[in-house]
Amino acid sequence: MISVGLIGMGFMGKAHIDIYNRLNSEGFPVKLVALCDIDPEKLKGNFKRGNIDIGGEKPDMSRYRLYDDPDKMLDTESRAGEITVIDITLPTYLHSQFTIKALLKGFNVLCEKPMALNTKECLSMSETAAKTGKKLMIAQCLRFQPAYEYLKACVTEGRYGKVNGAYFYRGGSTPVWSHLNWLLKSELSGGALLDQHIHDVDTINWLFGLPEKVSSVAKNVIPGSGYDIVSTNYIYADGRVINAQDDWTLNGGYGFRPLFRVGFEKGNIVWENNVLTDNPNEGKSFIPELPKESGYIREIRYFLNAVSNNSPVTEAPPENTALAIRIAEAEKLSADKKGEPVSV
Ligand SMILES: NC(=O)c1ccc[n+]([C@@H]2O[C@H](COP(=O)([O-])OP(=O)(O)OC[C@H]3O[C@@H](n4cnc5c(N)ncnc54)[C@H](O)[C@@H]3O)[C@@H](O)[C@H]2O)c1
């Protein structure tokens, strides 16, 4: 049985709490035993909703050891010795500090995306994992989402030949639920460019490797929040045309909509309105049968299996997810220079 402690009971923390409880009820050997948040309301089980409906009931808080201070939780729980995994669902500006502390205290760590605010922090995190021999994985959930896994297999296996072009998009309403509004403070979250767009940046690096250069145009709309809308061209040596766009200012009834469209020499794969369509140039289009589970549950189960089997975290190694932050840093610089290409 793997015992887990979770720090940060906001929108994403609540989603992770529900997943641990679901895995436990399905017989998976995991038990969430300790929770921590600075906000007393969360410790009473009063959660806020975010932009993705992940569902879940109000948990029975009496089942957990509760903490209002992450340092106290890590110190106390490391002495108690029951917990082997710490799940960090804190705001981005706290990721490196508490990931490093948890690793040094002897825990394996699953930390939410984006890995950290900058490459320097990312490197400290991955170096600490290597030094301590503990496992660290960043929850880049698209690497575990069935539609993206299907796409990844097509790219890796070369089923339709080489990639000619690709477009990735996510957009939706402005996030207004966060603790003291940290998501809309650029110095704490990095804005939409680092917080939301990072999903597609990580996907592009995961599928195609590091681009040589990026060229970004971006716009600030909400005072103080950094770049809220971004469009980036990723420049590769072979001339493939890769673009990603993000926009978190689409309010009203728009909701949240991600999509991708990837064109290969012999076909294309499109994911839109939650439906994946495979379109071979010759033959009939079809909708592949995919696992029904979300990427969130698959990513957490993957990490727990890596811990219990002591197997490497090959699907999302921290050195690789750190590259998404390096690309995003180049995008910000390019946007500051009004689209001038910047080397990655
Ligand atoms: N994978 C995804 O699809 C996805 C979706 C949303 C958010 N996220 C990520 O999850 C992380 C959290 O985002 P969120 O939307 O849940 O934010 P949030 O503000 O809703 O949650 C953060 C929680 O941390 C708590 N907190 C803040 N400072 C603390 C401290 N010093 N000690 C203890 N608790 C503290 C807050 O009270 C809050 O409950 C971010 O990194 C975000 O990018 C990922």
The ligand as a Tripos MOL2 file, in Angstrom:
@<TRIPOS>MOLECULE
LIG
   44    48     1     0     0
SMALL
NO_CHARGES

@<TRIPOS>ATOM
      1 N1         -3.1650   19.6310  -15.1690 N.am      1 LIG1
      2 C1         -4.1280   20.5080  -15.2960 C.2       1 LIG1
      3 O1         -4.9660   20.4160  -16.1900 O.2       1 LIG1
      4 C2         -4.2200   21.6360  -14.3100 C.ar      1 LIG1
      5 C3         -5.4200   22.3600  -14.1920 C.ar      1 LIG1
      6 C4         -5.4720   23.3890  -13.2500 C.ar      1 LIG1
      7 C5         -4.3640   23.6910  -12.4740 C.ar      1 LIG1
      8 N2         -3.2170   22.9780  -12.6430 N.ar      1 LIG1
      9 C6         -2.0060   23.3200  -11.8590 C.3       1 LIG1
     10 O2         -2.2280   22.9700  -10.4900 O.3       1 LIG1
     11 C7         -1.5460   23.8950   -9.6280 C.3       1 LIG1
     12 C8         -2.5540   24.5070   -8.6640 C.3       1 LIG1
     13 O3         -3.5170   25.2430   -9.4210 O.3       1 LIG1
     14 P1         -5.0170   25.4390   -8.8990 P.3       1 LIG1
     15 O4         -5.8060   25.8780  -10.0650 O.co2     1 LIG1
     16 O5         -5.4380   24.2270   -8.1540 O.co2     1 LIG1
     17 O6         -4.8080   26.6730   -7.9080 O.3       1 LIG1
     18 P2         -5.6450   26.9930   -6.5770 P.3       1 LIG1
     19 O7         -5.3170   28.3840   -6.1960 O.co2     1 LIG1
     20 O8         -7.0680   26.6120   -6.7860 O.co2     1 LIG1
     21 O9         -5.0350   25.9740   -5.5140 O.3       1 LIG1
     22 C9         -3.8320   26.2080   -4.8240 C.3       1 LIG1
     23 C10        -4.0470   25.7730   -3.3670 C.3       1 LIG1
     24 O10        -2.7990   25.9330   -2.6860 O.3       1 LIG1
     25 C11        -3.0750   26.5310   -1.4100 C.3       1 LIG1
     26 N3         -1.8600   27.2380   -0.9470 N.ar      1 LIG1
     27 C12        -1.3660   28.4070   -1.4230 C.ar      1 LIG1
     28 N4         -0.2320   28.7130   -0.7560 N.ar      1 LIG1
     29 C13        -0.0080   27.7130    0.1390 C.ar      1 LIG1
     30 C14         0.9940   27.4510    1.0900 C.ar      1 LIG1
     31 N5          2.0480   28.2830    1.2830 N.pl3     1 LIG1
     32 N6          0.8850   26.3370    1.8240 N.ar      1 LIG1
     33 C15        -0.1480   25.4820    1.6760 C.ar      1 LIG1
     34 N7         -1.1440   25.6740    0.7890 N.ar      1 LIG1
     35 C16        -1.0660   26.7750    0.0240 C.ar      1 LIG1
     36 C17        -4.2520   27.4470   -1.6630 C.3       1 LIG1
     37 O11        -4.9630   27.7610   -0.4940 O.3       1 LIG1
     38 C18        -5.0730   26.6200   -2.6440 C.3       1 LIG1
     39 O12        -5.9970   25.7910   -1.9820 O.3       1 LIG1
     40 C19        -0.8900   24.9200  -10.5500 C.3       1 LIG1
     41 O13         0.4430   24.5790  -10.7630 O.3       1 LIG1
     42 C20        -1.6860   24.8130  -11.8390 C.3       1 LIG1
     43 O14        -0.9570   25.1820  -12.9950 O.3       1 LIG1
     44 C21        -3.1450   21.9540  -13.5100 C.ar      1 LIG1
@<TRIPOS>BOND
     1     1     2 1
     2     2     3 2
     3     2     4 1
     4     4     5 ar
     5     4    44 ar
     6     5     6 ar
     7     6     7 ar
     8     7     8 ar
     9     8     9 1
    10     8    44 ar
    11     9    10 1
    12     9    42 1
    13    10    11 1
    14    11    12 1
    15    11    40 1
    16    12    13 1
    17    13    14 1
    18    14    15 2
    19    14    16 1
    20    14    17 1
    21    17    18 1
    22    18    19 2
    23    18    20 1
    24    18    21 1
    25    21    22 1
    26    22    23 1
    27    23    24 1
    28    23    38 1
    29    24    25 1
    30    25    26 1
    31    25    36 1
    32    26    27 ar
    33    26    35 ar
    34    27    28 ar
    35    28    29 ar
    36    29    30 ar
    37    29    35 ar
    38    30    31 1
    39    30    32 ar
    40    32    33 ar
    41    33    34 ar
    42    34    35 ar
    43    36    37 1
    44    36    38 1
    45    38    39 1
    46    40    41 1
    47    40    42 1
    48    42    43 1
@<TRIPOS>SUBSTRUCTURE
     1 LIG1         1 GROUP 0 **** ****
